[in-house]
Amino acid sequence: MKTATIAVTGGTRDGRRRLLLLFALLLAFGTTLSTAGFAQDDGPDVGFRGTFVNPGDEPMPIEGIRVEVTDADGAVVGESVSDAEGVWVVEVPGQGEYTATVDQATFPDGVTLRDPDTNSRTLPINPGQVRPILFPLGDGPIPGTVNTGTDVRLILQLMVEGIKLGLLIAMMAIGLSLVFGTTQLVNFAHGELITLGAILAYIFNVTIGMPLLVGAILAILATAAAGALMDLGIFRPLRKRGIGLISQLVITIGLSLFMRYLMLYFFKGDPRSYADYAIQRGNSYGPIVLASKDIWSIALSILVLGGIGLMLQRSRIGRAMRAVSDNRDLAESSGINVQRVILIVWAVGSGLAALGGVLWGVGESISWIMGFRLLLPIFAGMILGGIGTAYGALVGSLVVGIFIQMSTLFIPSELKNAAAMLVLVLILVVRPQGILGRSERVG
């Protein structure tokens, strides 16, 4: 425990230099990714984009399909024809609600919409938004229906998507689990920290015009600071006054509601997309089709989660975190600055939440309520793996993510989160402490 004491109570000049070097490496790594893995074609400032790809053993882009966009009054504002890469782009005059309609008469022979009744989509466009639209082609499951097939390619595709989802959930859940492990507090405002990180990255990227990777780093740092301020300004004074955990939990619920509707007031209710990486054509990797941004999302999630694991096992602050989580009183009596450890945990957990929110926004969309919707699978992953353990949150989140995606083979996609709750209940009936949790004697 002496080594942990040195790390927590004494910040050295070498430690500050290493921190500055790490931040410089993050900026350099972000610049490299921006030029290597996420190259984007020039596109409109405001409008729609999409890609037509004919699925099959070797998916091929389709050229010559016409798409027309009309405004709320039915007037045509633009049209586009897919190019040799299957990409089409339509610029619109500005903010408003528009309808994109695909001209099925321009389809090549043998190509049809997966669902012939969905040849048009009506969606809102926000300032600075280039919104992706998908018109699935060929045979396959129609969204919202039950798929009874046993296509091996579909199973593998859903498995990879489940791993990607599980890694994102794990990144968000580990921060929540660390806060609980060190303070025994369940933070219901964790979902709003996810949303805050995604919205700040949107402001830096779309409103200010920064590259997304630079904006994401700034958003993560700002959200980490917000989490630290929560602890310094609210929960540390409550702990010093001896306020009970139930009262603190109620405060996190109130804080969650306040932050959620404050973001709704300023960000409005329509989902938005980042200016970078909104549309990317999927690449075939054997039977699996993934866009470049999905590959980088999986790789970055693995790197970050691996780094968190190494920090907890090898670094002095990580050992101090585990000491406070195991026995707070013993850690304090050993000389560890417990309050400082908790502050660092809040900052790290909030930063991880922000990173997860940004990656989710890149793959899906950004909205004021996204963090609240993600909170249920995050809690499921944390509880399933063993509440209060970082490694348990990782394992539980992977199980939840894979099961959510794989369940769409048998049930409508609208029910996939309910299926995840079912597997949570079944596993906890057999192992109440969770997959990696420790059983405790009660009474």
RODO-2510 file (C-alpha; in nm, 4 decimals, decimal comma):
residues 443
     n   res          X          Y          Z
     1     m     0,0000     0,0000     0,0000
     2     k     0,3018     0,2328     0,0351
     3     t     0,3495     0,2501    -0,3392
     4     a    -0,0153     0,3506    -0,3765
     5     t     0,0350     0,6229    -0,1175
     6     i     0,3202     0,7755    -0,3127
     7     a     0,1151     0,7835    -0,6318
     8     v    -0,1897     0,9448    -0,4801
     9     t    -0,0408     1,1946    -0,2391
    10     g     0,2684     1,3071    -0,4265
    11     g     0,2463     1,4398    -0,7841
    12     t     0,6038     1,4430    -0,9235
    13     r     0,7505     1,6499    -1,2042
    14     d     0,8147     1,3293    -1,4024
    15     g     0,4484     1,2371    -1,3632
    16     r     0,3383     1,5718    -1,5060
    17     r     0,5796     1,5306    -1,7949
    18     r     0,4401     1,1852    -1,8698
    19     l     0,0873     1,3276    -1,8637
    20     l     0,1817     1,6026    -2,1113
    21     l     0,3562     1,3457    -2,3326
    22     l     0,0462     1,1241    -2,3252
    23     f    -0,1749     1,4168    -2,4295
    24     a     0,0641     1,5016    -2,7148
    25     l     0,0568     1,1392    -2,8282
    26     l    -0,3230     1,1435    -2,8235
    27     l    -0,3249     1,4506    -3,0474
    28     a    -0,0719     1,2912    -3,2822
    29     f    -0,2689     0,9655    -3,2885
    30     g    -0,5873     1,1570    -3,3639
    31     t    -0,4222     1,3419    -3,6526
    32     t    -0,2925     1,0128    -3,7948
    33     l    -0,6383     0,8564    -3,7806
    34     s    -0,7881     1,1641    -3,9415
    35     t    -0,5610     1,1310    -4,2456
    36     a    -0,5436     0,7502    -4,2625
    37     g    -0,8561     0,5730    -4,1518
    38     f    -1,1343     0,8275    -4,1804
    39     a    -1,0749     0,9977    -4,5125
    40     q    -1,3936     1,1621    -4,6368
    41     d    -1,5065     1,2817    -4,9748
    42     d    -1,6146     1,6413    -5,0118
    43     g    -1,9871     1,6795    -4,9641
    44     p    -2,2583     1,9348    -4,9004
    45     d    -2,2756     2,1574    -4,5959
    46     v    -2,6400     2,0598    -4,5382
    47     g    -2,8226     1,7708    -4,6984
    48     f    -2,8520     1,3952    -4,7401
    49     r    -2,6057     1,1242    -4,8352
    50     g    -2,6399     0,7547    -4,8984
    51     t    -2,4883     0,4503    -5,0677
    52     f    -2,6538     0,1856    -5,2830
    53     v    -2,4915    -0,1545    -5,2478
    54     n    -2,6338    -0,4772    -5,3846
    55     p    -2,5838    -0,7446    -5,1156
    56     g    -2,4524    -1,0850    -5,2077
    57     d    -2,1467    -1,3025    -5,1789
    58     e    -1,9453    -1,0060    -5,3100
    59     p    -2,1430    -0,6843    -5,2384
    60     m    -2,1101    -0,4389    -5,5260
    61     p    -2,1961    -0,0663    -5,5444
    62     i    -2,4762     0,0241    -5,7868
    63     e    -2,4431     0,3161    -6,0241
    64     g    -2,7258     0,5147    -6,1836
    65     i    -2,9988     0,5046    -5,9170
    66     r    -3,1819     0,8384    -5,8928
    67     v    -3,2892     0,9996    -5,5639
    68     e    -3,5144     1,3068    -5,5433
    69     v    -3,5533     1,5315    -5,2373
    70     t    -3,8594     1,7499    -5,1757
    71     d    -3,9368     1,9995    -4,9021
    72     a    -4,2389     2,0102    -4,6715
    73     d    -4,4485     2,1763    -4,9461
    74     g    -4,3653     1,9051    -5,1993
    75     a    -4,1340     2,1237    -5,4093
    76     v    -3,8252     1,9514    -5,5478
    77     v    -3,5099     2,0982    -5,3904
    78     g    -3,2532     1,8627    -5,5407
    79     e    -3,1779     1,5255    -5,6930
    80     s    -2,8791     1,2990    -5,7370
    81     v    -2,7740     0,9841    -5,9228
    82     s    -2,5487     0,7295    -5,7539
    83     d    -2,1930     0,7253    -5,8885
    84     a    -1,9573     0,4357    -5,9579
    85     e    -1,9098     0,3894    -5,5821
    86     g    -2,2854     0,3771    -5,5273
    87     v    -2,2754     0,7119    -5,3428
    88     w    -2,5401     0,9813    -5,3906
    89     v    -2,5444     1,3295    -5,2369
    90     v    -2,8209     1,5931    -5,2332
    91     e    -2,7717     1,9408    -5,0907
    92     v    -3,0750     2,1165    -4,9402
    93     p    -3,1356     2,4921    -4,8851
    94     g    -3,1193     2,4783    -4,5065
    95     q    -3,2916     2,3626    -4,1894
    96     g    -3,6292     2,1958    -4,2329
    97     e    -3,8108     1,8693    -4,2975
    98     y    -3,7414     1,6968    -4,6285
    99     t    -3,8473     1,3785    -4,8050
   100     a    -3,5979     1,1667    -4,9995
   101     t    -3,7544     0,9339    -5,2588
   102     v    -3,5679     0,6686    -5,4550
   103     d    -3,6763     0,6199    -5,8184
   104     q    -3,7280     0,2441    -5,8511
   105     a    -3,7545     0,2797    -6,2295
   106     t    -3,3790     0,3481    -6,2352
   107     f    -3,2916     0,0191    -6,0664
   108     p    -3,0848    -0,2252    -6,2769
   109     d    -3,2427    -0,5581    -6,3660
   110     g    -3,2618    -0,7926    -6,0694
   111     v    -3,2241    -0,5172    -5,8078
   112     t    -3,5175    -0,4367    -5,5780
   113     l    -3,5780    -0,2641    -5,2476
   114     r    -3,5727    -0,4972    -4,9527
   115     d    -3,9047    -0,3461    -4,8460
   116     p    -4,0867    -0,2043    -5,1533
   117     d    -4,3122     0,0101    -4,9307
   118     t    -4,0207     0,2192    -4,8005
   119     n    -3,9062     0,3962    -5,1160
   120     s    -3,9185     0,7352    -4,9381
   121     r    -3,8013     0,8702    -4,6040
   122     t    -3,9084     1,1965    -4,4371
   123     l    -3,6507     1,3349    -4,1963
   124     p    -3,5602     1,6699    -4,0372
   125     i    -3,2353     1,8474    -4,1234
   126     n    -3,0600     2,0697    -3,8700
   127     p    -2,8086     2,3486    -3,9412
   128     g    -2,4759     2,2049    -4,0550
   129     q    -2,6084     1,8482    -4,0730
   130     v    -2,5397     1,6014    -4,3529
   131     r    -2,7825     1,3227    -4,2735
   132     p    -2,7310     0,9637    -4,3859
   133     i    -3,0233     0,7704    -4,5357
   134     l    -3,0237     0,3990    -4,6094
   135     f    -3,2442     0,2249    -4,8636
   136     p    -3,1635    -0,1475    -4,8093
   137     l    -3,1593    -0,3525    -5,1288
   138     g    -3,1899    -0,7223    -5,2034
   139     d    -3,3010    -1,0090    -4,9874
   140     g    -3,2689    -0,9908    -4,6109
   141     p    -3,4656    -0,9191    -4,2956
   142     i    -3,6920    -0,6141    -4,3060
   143     p    -3,6383    -0,3913    -3,9992
   144     g    -3,9034    -0,4525    -3,7337
   145     t    -3,9865    -0,8071    -3,8473
   146     v    -3,8879    -1,1465    -3,7148
   147     n    -3,6143    -1,3229    -3,9065
   148     t    -3,6537    -1,7019    -3,9008
   149     g    -3,3642    -1,7788    -4,1338
   150     t    -3,0339    -1,9388    -4,0353
   151     d    -2,7998    -1,7531    -4,2707
   152     v    -2,4479    -1,8044    -4,1352
   153     r    -2,3370    -1,4713    -4,2799
   154     l    -2,6125    -1,2891    -4,0922
   155     i    -2,5189    -1,4664    -3,7682
   156     l    -2,1537    -1,3648    -3,8055
   157     q    -2,2535    -1,0084    -3,8951
   158     l    -2,4744    -0,9781    -3,5867
   159     m    -2,2024    -1,1320    -3,3708
   160     v    -1,9492    -0,8682    -3,4786
   161     e    -2,2059    -0,5904    -3,4338
   162     g    -2,2811    -0,7288    -3,0879
   163     i    -1,9117    -0,7204    -2,9964
   164     k    -1,8902    -0,3603    -3,1146
   165     l    -2,1998    -0,2672    -2,9116
   166     g    -2,0682    -0,4554    -2,6082
   167     l    -1,7341    -0,2741    -2,6202
   168     l    -1,9094     0,0648    -2,6322
   169     i    -2,1368    -0,0312    -2,3428
   170     a    -1,8336    -0,1563    -2,1498
   171     m    -1,6498     0,1725    -2,1953
   172     m    -1,9450     0,3590    -2,0496
   173     a    -2,0168     0,0993    -1,7796
   174     i    -1,6611     0,0812    -1,6416
   175     g    -1,6735     0,4474    -1,5382
   176     l    -2,0042     0,3932    -1,3597
   177     s    -1,8671     0,0780    -1,1959
   178     l    -1,5509     0,2532    -1,0741
   179     v    -1,7560     0,5317    -0,9135
   180     f    -1,9744     0,2748    -0,7394
   181     g    -1,6748     0,0699    -0,6289
   182     t    -1,5052     0,3656    -0,4584
   183     t    -1,8102     0,5492    -0,3215
   184     q    -2,0933     0,2886    -0,3196
   185     l    -2,2994     0,5507    -0,5042
   186     v    -2,5137     0,4610    -0,8070
   187     n    -2,4846     0,7650    -1,0332
   188     f    -2,8026     0,8021    -1,2397
   189     a    -2,6555     1,1139    -1,4029
   190     h    -2,3941     0,8984    -1,5794
   191     g    -2,6122     0,8825    -1,8903
   192     e    -2,6159     1,2617    -1,9148
   193     l    -2,2350     1,2659    -1,9038
   194     i    -2,2460     1,0408    -2,2111
   195     t    -2,4784     1,2850    -2,3845
   196     l    -2,2710     1,5850    -2,2738
   197     g    -1,9575     1,4394    -2,4313
   198     a    -2,1341     1,3666    -2,7596
   199     i    -2,2960     1,7130    -2,7755
   200     l    -1,9721     1,8956    -2,6922
   201     a    -1,7954     1,7040    -2,9695
   202     y    -2,0793     1,8051    -3,2057
   203     i    -2,0368     2,1710    -3,1086
   204     f    -1,6611     2,1576    -3,1652
   205     n    -1,7003     1,9665    -3,4937
   206     v    -2,0101     2,1211    -3,6567
   207     t    -2,0592     2,4614    -3,4932
   208     i    -1,6951     2,5632    -3,4569
   209     g    -1,5631     2,3600    -3,7494
   210     m    -1,2861     2,1582    -3,5815
   211     p    -1,1917     1,8101    -3,7053
   212     l    -1,3966     1,5566    -3,5126
   213     l    -1,0958     1,3833    -3,3602
   214     v    -0,9651     1,7101    -3,2124
   215     g    -1,3172     1,8054    -3,0995
   216     a    -1,3618     1,4618    -2,9417
   217     i    -1,0436     1,4995    -2,7345
   218     l    -1,1556     1,8419    -2,6136
   219     a    -1,5050     1,7064    -2,5362
   220     i    -1,3578     1,4176    -2,3342
   221     l    -1,1392     1,6558    -2,1327
   222     a    -1,4311     1,8937    -2,0732
   223     t    -1,6622     1,6113    -1,9628
   224     a    -1,3921     1,4700    -1,7342
   225     a    -1,3660     1,8160    -1,5769
   226     a    -1,7465     1,8281    -1,5410
   227     g    -1,7424     1,4919    -1,3608
   228     a    -1,4668     1,6125    -1,1282
   229     l    -1,6665     1,9285    -1,0537
   230     m    -1,9694     1,7138    -0,9679
   231     d    -1,7640     1,5397    -0,7029
   232     l    -1,5958     1,8565    -0,5735
   233     g    -1,9085     2,0710    -0,5711
   234     i    -2,1808     1,8243    -0,4740
   235     f    -2,0837     1,4788    -0,3542
   236     r    -1,7652     1,5467    -0,1558
   237     p    -1,9458     1,8033     0,0662
   238     l    -2,2328     1,5551     0,1067
   239     r    -1,9906     1,2800     0,2132
   240     k    -1,8233     1,5137     0,4651
   241     r    -2,1642     1,5968     0,6149
   242     g    -2,2475     1,2274     0,6446
   243     i    -2,5422     1,2361     0,4031
   244     g    -2,6657     0,8817     0,3344
   245     l    -2,6247     0,7000     0,0033
   246     i    -3,0012     0,6941    -0,0598
   247     s    -3,0167     1,0719    -0,0368
   248     q    -2,7154     1,1016    -0,2683
   249     l    -2,8793     0,8632    -0,5153
   250     v    -3,1914     1,0807    -0,5224
   251     i    -2,9672     1,3807    -0,5891
   252     t    -2,8122     1,2019    -0,8897
   253     i    -3,1639     1,1444    -1,0263
   254     g    -3,2462     1,5142    -0,9897
   255     l    -2,9121     1,6075    -1,1458
   256     s    -2,9863     1,3722    -1,4341
   257     l    -3,3248     1,5329    -1,5013
   258     f    -3,1804     1,8837    -1,4798
   259     m    -2,8935     1,8092    -1,7211
   260     r    -3,1170     1,6170    -1,9620
   261     y    -3,3728     1,8895    -2,0095
   262     l    -3,1092     2,1625    -2,0093
   263     m    -2,9483     1,9871    -2,3064
   264     l    -3,2918     1,9528    -2,4691
   265     y    -3,3441     2,3278    -2,4306
   266     f    -3,0170     2,4199    -2,5995
   267     f    -2,9649     2,1252    -2,8369
   268     k    -3,3327     2,0781    -2,9341
   269     g    -3,5017     1,7448    -2,9899
   270     d    -3,3978     1,6387    -3,3409
   271     p    -3,1172     1,3823    -3,3745
   272     r    -2,8062     1,5121    -3,5484
   273     s    -2,4881     1,3751    -3,7045
   274     y    -2,1269     1,4835    -3,6990
   275     a    -1,9896     1,6592    -4,0049
   276     d    -1,7164     1,3936    -4,0341
   277     y    -1,7672     1,0228    -4,0992
   278     a    -2,1463     1,0476    -4,1376
   279     i    -2,1561     0,8129    -4,4369
   280     q    -1,9025     0,5468    -4,5248
   281     r    -1,9454     0,2585    -4,7637
   282     g    -1,9187    -0,0831    -4,6012
   283     n    -1,6177    -0,2965    -4,6857
   284     s    -1,6369    -0,6748    -4,7124
   285     y    -1,4210    -0,8835    -4,4809
   286     g    -1,5210    -1,2308    -4,5837
   287     p    -1,8863    -1,2757    -4,4843
   288     i    -1,8856    -0,9571    -4,2724
   289     v    -1,9497    -0,6042    -4,3994
   290     l    -1,8189    -0,3141    -4,1894
   291     a    -1,7489     0,0511    -4,2565
   292     s    -1,4047     0,1904    -4,1752
   293     k    -1,5467     0,3874    -3,8828
   294     d    -1,6794     0,0638    -3,7288
   295     i    -1,3361    -0,0988    -3,7538
   296     w    -1,1722     0,2000    -3,5882
   297     s    -1,4430     0,2128    -3,3226
   298     i    -1,3792    -0,1500    -3,2282
   299     a    -1,0007    -0,1031    -3,2336
   300     l    -1,0119     0,2170    -3,0278
   301     s    -1,2488     0,0579    -2,7750
   302     i    -1,0143    -0,2382    -2,7305
   303     l    -0,7115    -0,0084    -2,6886
   304     v    -0,8869     0,2112    -2,4323
   305     l    -1,0284    -0,0806    -2,2342
   306     g    -0,6887    -0,2537    -2,2416
   307     g    -0,5275     0,0678    -2,1184
   308     i    -0,7772     0,0924    -1,8328
   309     g    -0,6997    -0,2678    -1,7366
   310     l    -0,3249    -0,1999    -1,7357
   311     m    -0,3794     0,1152    -1,5322
   312     l    -0,5765    -0,0720    -1,2675
   313     q    -0,3224    -0,3542    -1,2468
   314     r     0,0154    -0,1879    -1,2986
   315     s    -0,0058     0,1821    -1,2078
   316     r     0,0102     0,3230    -0,8562
   317     i    -0,3122     0,5181    -0,8947
   318     g    -0,4812     0,2030    -1,0259
   319     r    -0,3714     0,0052    -0,7217
   320     a    -0,4935     0,2910    -0,5037
   321     m    -0,8326     0,2772    -0,6765
   322     r    -0,8581    -0,0953    -0,6136
   323     a    -0,7501    -0,0479    -0,2518
   324     v    -1,0215     0,2136    -0,1904
   325     s    -1,2762    -0,0099    -0,3630
   326     d    -1,1805    -0,3151    -0,1538
   327     n    -1,1644    -0,1459     0,1873
   328     r    -1,1935     0,2297     0,2063
   329     d    -1,1147     0,2596     0,5780
   330     l    -0,8061     0,0378     0,5531
   331     a    -0,6846     0,2316     0,2490
   332     e    -0,7238     0,5611     0,4346
   333     s    -0,5442     0,4275     0,7404
   334     s    -0,2576     0,3196     0,5109
   335     g    -0,2043     0,6799     0,4056
   336     i    -0,3948     0,6906     0,0767
   337     n    -0,5687     1,0193     0,0051
   338     v    -0,9126     0,8645    -0,0470
   339     q    -1,0859     1,1861    -0,1484
   340     r    -0,8283     1,2489    -0,4182
   341     v    -0,8676     0,8938    -0,5492
   342     i    -1,2449     0,9401    -0,5681
   343     l    -1,1963     1,2685    -0,7544
   344     i    -0,9724     1,0966    -1,0115
   345     v    -1,2256     0,8140    -1,0464
   346     w    -1,5023     1,0654    -1,1210
   347     a    -1,2851     1,2353    -1,3839
   348     v    -1,1764     0,9090    -1,5491
   349     g    -1,5281     0,7642    -1,5437
   350     s    -1,6759     1,0808    -1,6942
   351     g    -1,4093     1,0898    -1,9647
   352     l    -1,4827     0,7282    -2,0576
   353     a    -1,8537     0,8120    -2,0721
   354     a    -1,7794     1,1002    -2,3097
   355     l    -1,5629     0,8810    -2,5352
   356     g    -1,8381     0,6209    -2,5496
   357     g    -2,0910     0,8922    -2,6364
   358     v    -1,8747     1,0254    -2,9212
   359     l    -1,8210     0,6783    -3,0684
   360     w    -2,1929     0,6097    -3,0394
   361     g    -2,2687     0,9368    -3,2170
   362     v    -2,0317     0,8465    -3,5007
   363     g    -2,2045     0,5124    -3,5554
   364     e    -2,5626     0,6207    -3,4852
   365     s    -2,6709     0,9794    -3,4129
   366     i    -2,6574     1,2398    -3,1376
   367     s    -2,9654     1,3366    -2,9399
   368     w    -3,0473     1,4921    -2,6049
   369     i    -3,1845     1,1641    -2,4699
   370     m    -2,9226     0,9187    -2,6018
   371     g    -2,7492     0,8771    -2,2648
   372     f    -3,0751     0,8036    -2,0852
   373     r    -3,1603     0,5353    -2,3411
   374     l    -2,8167     0,3790    -2,3018
   375     l    -2,8364     0,3776    -1,9228
   376     l    -3,0433     0,0567    -1,9045
   377     p    -2,7999    -0,1650    -2,1015
   378     i    -2,5122     0,0001    -1,9103
   379     f    -2,6672    -0,0958    -1,5768
   380     a    -2,7428    -0,4425    -1,7154
   381     g    -2,3797    -0,4938    -1,8157
   382     m    -2,2489    -0,3643    -1,4836
   383     i    -2,4849    -0,5767    -1,2731
   384     l    -2,4448    -0,8855    -1,4896
   385     g    -2,0662    -0,8787    -1,4662
   386     g    -2,0606    -0,8047    -1,0952
   387     i    -2,1415    -0,4588    -0,9640
   388     g    -1,8422    -0,2540    -0,8553
   389     t    -1,5814    -0,4493    -1,0575
   390     a    -1,4301    -0,2994    -1,3732
   391     y    -1,3539    -0,6364    -1,5295
   392     g    -1,7012    -0,7590    -1,4486
   393     a    -1,8481    -0,4553    -1,6241
   394     l    -1,6436    -0,5450    -1,9336
   395     v    -1,7537    -0,9086    -1,9414
   396     g    -2,1158    -0,8291    -1,8582
   397     s    -2,1345    -0,5568    -2,1216
   398     l    -1,9998    -0,7898    -2,3914
   399     v    -2,2634    -1,0479    -2,2997
   400     v    -2,5378    -0,7829    -2,3105
   401     g    -2,4180    -0,6350    -2,6410
   402     i    -2,3910    -0,9714    -2,8171
   403     f    -2,7256    -1,0900    -2,6863
   404     i    -2,8999    -0,7661    -2,7881
   405     q    -2,7849    -0,8032    -3,1488
   406     m    -2,8225    -1,1811    -3,1767
   407     s    -3,1754    -1,1707    -3,0358
   408     t    -3,2945    -0,9981    -3,3558
   409     l    -3,2620    -1,3362    -3,5265
   410     f    -3,5719    -1,4496    -3,3388
   411     i    -3,7619    -1,1431    -3,2199
   412     p    -3,8476    -0,7977    -3,3612
   413     s    -3,5655    -0,5465    -3,3180
   414     e    -3,7926    -0,3268    -3,1023
   415     l    -3,7801    -0,5966    -2,8323
   416     k    -3,4056    -0,6608    -2,8319
   417     n    -3,3402    -0,4580    -2,5149
   418     a    -3,6135    -0,6519    -2,3363
   419     a    -3,4386    -0,9732    -2,4393
   420     a    -3,1178    -0,8437    -2,2800
   421     m    -3,3062    -0,7874    -1,9551
   422     l    -3,4344    -1,1455    -1,9732
   423     v    -3,0834    -1,2921    -1,9976
   424     l    -2,9821    -1,0640    -1,7086
   425     v    -3,2564    -1,2082    -1,4895
   426     l    -3,1770    -1,5681    -1,5872
   427     i    -2,8049    -1,5354    -1,5125
   428     l    -2,8635    -1,3560    -1,1818
   429     v    -3,1036    -1,6312    -1,0721
   430     v    -2,8190    -1,8813    -1,1115
   431     r    -2,5371    -1,6498    -0,9955
   432     p    -2,6779    -1,3571    -0,7930
   433     q    -2,3382    -1,1876    -0,7487
   434     g    -2,2859    -1,1619    -1,1231
   435     i    -2,0340    -1,3317    -1,3505
   436     l    -1,7193    -1,1950    -1,1810
   437     g    -1,8749    -1,0633    -0,8599
   438     r    -1,7920    -1,1976    -0,5162
   439     s    -2,0557    -1,3630    -0,3056
   440     e    -2,1164    -1,2008     0,0330
   441     r    -2,2745    -1,3233     0,3525
   442     v    -2,5858    -1,1272     0,4508
   443     g    -2,6913    -1,1210     0,8157
***
